[in-house]
Amino acid sequence: MKRDRMNPLKLMLLGMLLLGFTRTSAQQTDSLHIDLNSALEIALSENPTVKVADMEITKKEYAKKSAYGALMPQLDIIGQYQRAIKRQTVYFDEGFGLGGGDIDPTQYTPEELQVLQVLNKVMMPDPETSGEGIQMGRFNVWSAGLNVSLPLVMPSLWKNIQMSEVDIRLAMEQARASRIDLVNQVKKSFYSLLLAQDSYGVFKKTYETDSINLENIRHRFNQGVVAEYDVITADVRLKSLIPSILQSENMMKIAELQLKMLMGIDGDVPLKVIGSLDHYRSTMFDMIIPADTSLVNNSDIKQFDLQAKQAKNAFEMQKLQFAPSLVTSFNWTYSSQNNDFRFKDYRWDPYSMLGLTLQIPLFNGGQRYHNLKQSEIQLYQMAEQRKDVERGLKLSIKNNFDLIHKNIEQVVATESSIAQARKGHEITLKRYETGMGTIVDVNAAALAVINAELQYRNAVYDYLAAKADLEKVLGYDIAPVESEK
């Protein structure tokens, strides 16, 4: 009867081990093996956020070329057709001259004077006797030609080019910020996966050890050495580890999916990370902790300074709205007026013009002045905001340094506590085997070992995460990872 009670637990343990072995074998066959450096390289080349940031730089470069294009001659081919619904009616005053008045007889011979008087009556009739007036033009008006314009003096266009250059620099800095942020996220996600794997390993190893201990206790119970209470207690403790194992396994899956997402690879691709938190502990004191705490390379400060430069250029642009502008233009047009659609019989008459346009702003309701004052206030706002941003970043640097030193101390402390907890567990087992200890003491000692193991790994992870955050604030990218090999 007692031997039959052992079968379900054995079957469950055997099933978990076989499942884990099968899953591990399948993953090792087709898994993508990566370390931290390869994870960063894949992420920086495949992550969509980085690709979008690079595209933004290209887009700003085209915007700069467009700004330069505004200084070039503008050529347009114009074609136009107009259909008159009702033609224009004009009236002429009395007199052959367009301004009206009589003909001066002293300027012409008697024969010329007689002809002009006849024409005057025909072409310039009396308004009171001319009826509806004269309708001018034809129903169809066709025109085609070339328009050319070139800005000679246009200060706002020159300033716009400077603003485009700052836009490109800002886009480049934003792309660098995207890379820095991605490196930080990949590092922390990689460390989280290592922490989940190590935690899973701790619980799994504890489960295997406790399973052996349970078999020993059952054997001793069958021999009548220990009470049934010890068997029940050991069995309950073993089963209580199963939720922790499942939870740590689930945390591994979540961390792995997050790392895959940051790397820009498909979630179905099996992943196998190389290394452990113990590896980083062995090189912890060899890693270079940045000693330069200045914000020279901080991306937030650089972006803020570029945005302030943009605001300054906008302020100067508003000033230039008061400046005059000079534009030259040239027009060459052929036009034809007809009442029908017999294109082959059309007569085309050329028309051309060359001119200069000088525009001097005088008054537009105070819009230019008020826009200038808005830009000026924005400059003051950004100056104050920069002070606040710089104070916040310096505080973040100090906090990260404090966390790094605290976590180093915790790692050293938990290392000694692990050694003490393991030694205490061995002593408790020996005391229990000799009948001087209880199963409660054994469980308490085993729990102390688990807690010490988890605290140690959490301390290593916290150290690595704080160091990654410090590198992000200081504006580091992928370069510092080389020192962690």
Secondary structure as GFF3:
##gff-version 3
##sequence-region A 1 485
A	DSSP	alpha_helix	2	30	.	.	.	ID=ss1
A	DSSP	beta_strand	32	34	.	.	.	ID=ss2
A	DSSP	alpha_helix	36	46	.	.	.	ID=ss3
A	DSSP	alpha_helix	48	69	.	.	.	ID=ss4
A	DSSP	beta_strand	74	83	.	.	.	ID=ss5
A	DSSP	beta_strand	88	90	.	.	.	ID=ss6
A	DSSP	three_ten_helix	105	107	.	.	.	ID=ss7
A	DSSP	alpha_helix	110	123	.	.	.	ID=ss8
A	DSSP	beta_strand	134	136	.	.	.	ID=ss9
A	DSSP	beta_strand	140	153	.	.	.	ID=ss10
A	DSSP	alpha_helix	155	222	.	.	.	ID=ss11
A	DSSP	alpha_helix	228	263	.	.	.	ID=ss12
A	DSSP	beta_strand	271	273	.	.	.	ID=ss13
A	DSSP	alpha_helix	277	282	.	.	.	ID=ss14
A	DSSP	three_ten_helix	284	286	.	.	.	ID=ss15
A	DSSP	alpha_helix	299	320	.	.	.	ID=ss16
A	DSSP	beta_strand	325	338	.	.	.	ID=ss17
A	DSSP	three_ten_helix	343	345	.	.	.	ID=ss18
A	DSSP	beta_strand	349	359	.	.	.	ID=ss19
A	DSSP	alpha_helix	367	433	.	.	.	ID=ss20
A	DSSP	alpha_helix	439	473	.	.	.	ID=ss21
A	DSSP	three_ten_helix	479	484	.	.	.	ID=ss22
###
